[in-house]
Amino acid sequence: MTSPDFDAQKRDLVIELVALVQQFDRLLTAAEINEHAEYSHQDYRDAFGDLFQAYQSAGILPEEATRRDLPELLQTGSPTKGDENTTVGSAHGNEEETTRDEMIAELNQIFADKGKLPYPSDLRHGSRFTHADYQDEFGTWNEALAAAGINKRTELLTELQRVKDELGELPTQSEMNDLGAYSATMYAQFFGSWSEAKEEVSKANNTSSIDPTASGSGTPSESDNDAKSGSSDELGQVSSSVAYRLRKAIEEDKI
């Protein structure tokens, strides 16, 4: 349930946004809000999700405006809602200046819709941005996720811990591929090896927390760790599979 204090803050943010638009007779960019407003652009993002939602909540934008139109509206000084000369362009692509905030908002929307880490392939479905756009703006896909406040390390370890809890022990690569939201290959690429990913979860269990500030090592050592584990690890993998299949059979009334 939304707190009264939060509702009051959103009301104050809307009042200020309307006053600014009336003062300048146009929409303001994020930088202009930071310069002229009492509240920061980040305050609007925290309350509404992004600048488009803030303008929409304030009733400033034309009804037919979409998030994709915002860069053009900001660039042209945008007539606001009720202006008879309002024209919302439909041209997208090179003529529209892409904004960092919109790209971040899109990543967060994908994350919210999927309930899992966004992939570059997710951009193929109705996105105005491409993987190359994100690379140009942020450098790498992982850096784009970090800029959007999406902690890839925490998400990966949390999902690995979930599968571990389901099985009663750390999964094999095959079990992770079958039961997890992310493949064992993704873990190996991020942490350096599958074994190192499992070690991170074991460390987190020992400390009762997952450190979101640590990063993947990128140093392969899976073969060394597997050599140390020997046959006992193989037995653990077999027992894990048997236990899982037994539970599934019971749930399906096959036993």
ZIDABEL-V127637 format. One record per residue. N is the residue number from 1. BURIAL is 1 if it has 24 or more other C-alpha atoms within 12 Angstrom, else 0. D_LAST is the distance of its C-alpha to the last C-alpha in whole Angstrom. Layout:
N:BURIAL:D_LAST
N:BURIAL:D_LAST
This chain:
1:0:44
2:0:47
3:0:49
4:0:53
5:0:54
6:0:52
7:0:53
8:0:57
9:0:57
10:1:56
11:0:59
12:0:61
13:1:60
14:1:60
15:1:64
16:1:65
17:1:63
18:1:65
19:0:68
20:1:68
21:1:68
22:0:71
23:0:73
24:0:72
25:0:72
26:1:69
27:1:66
28:1:65
29:1:63
30:1:61
31:0:64
32:0:67
33:1:64
34:0:64
35:0:68
36:0:69
37:1:66
38:0:66
39:1:62
40:0:61
41:1:59
42:0:56
43:1:56
44:1:56
45:1:53
46:0:51
47:1:52
48:1:51
49:1:49
50:1:52
51:1:56
52:1:55
53:1:53
54:1:56
55:1:58
56:1:56
57:1:56
58:1:59
59:0:60
60:1:62
61:1:61
62:1:61
63:0:58
64:0:58
65:1:58
66:0:54
67:1:53
68:1:55
69:1:58
70:1:59
71:1:60
72:1:63
73:1:63
74:1:64
75:0:66
76:0:68
77:0:69
78:1:67
79:1:68
80:1:66
81:1:65
82:0:67
83:0:70
84:0:71
85:0:71
86:0:68
87:0:66
88:1:63
89:1:63
90:0:60
91:0:61
92:0:58
93:0:58
94:0:61
95:0:64
96:0:61
97:1:61
98:1:58
99:1:57
100:1:55
101:1:54
102:1:53
103:1:51
104:1:49
105:1:48
106:1:47
107:1:44
108:1:43
109:1:43
110:1:40
111:1:39
112:0:38
113:0:37
114:0:35
115:0:33
116:1:34
117:1:37
118:1:39
119:1:40
120:1:43
121:0:41
122:0:41
123:0:44
124:0:44
125:0:43
126:0:46
127:1:48
128:1:51
129:1:51
130:1:50
131:1:48
132:0:52
133:1:53
134:1:51
135:0:52
136:0:56
137:0:55
138:0:53
139:0:53
140:0:50
141:1:46
142:1:45
143:0:49
144:1:48
145:1:45
146:1:47
147:1:49
148:1:47
149:0:46
150:1:42
151:1:41
152:1:39
153:1:39
154:1:37
155:1:35
156:1:34
157:1:33
158:1:32
159:1:29
160:1:28
161:1:28
162:0:25
163:1:23
164:1:24
165:0:23
166:0:19
167:1:19
168:0:20
169:1:23
170:1:25
171:1:24
172:1:25
173:1:27
174:0:24
175:1:22
176:1:25
177:0:26
178:0:22
179:1:22
180:1:25
181:1:28
182:1:30
183:1:30
184:1:31
185:0:34
186:1:35
187:1:35
188:1:36
189:1:39
190:1:40
191:1:39
192:1:41
193:1:38
194:1:34
195:1:34
196:1:37
197:1:35
198:1:32
199:1:35
200:1:36
201:1:33
202:0:33
203:0:37
204:0:36
205:0:33
206:0:36
207:0:38
208:0:36
209:0:37
210:1:38
211:0:41
212:0:42
213:0:45
214:0:44
215:1:44
216:1:42
217:0:44
218:0:44
219:0:45
220:0:42
221:0:41
222:1:37
223:0:38
224:0:40
225:0:37
226:0:35
227:0:37
228:0:37
229:0:33
230:0:33
231:0:30
232:0:29
233:0:28
234:0:26
235:0:24
236:0:23
237:1:23
238:0:20
239:0:18
240:1:18
241:1:17
242:0:14
243:0:13
244:1:14
245:0:11
246:0:8
247:0:9
248:0:10
249:0:6
250:0:5
251:0:9
252:0:8
253:0:5
254:0:4
255:0:0
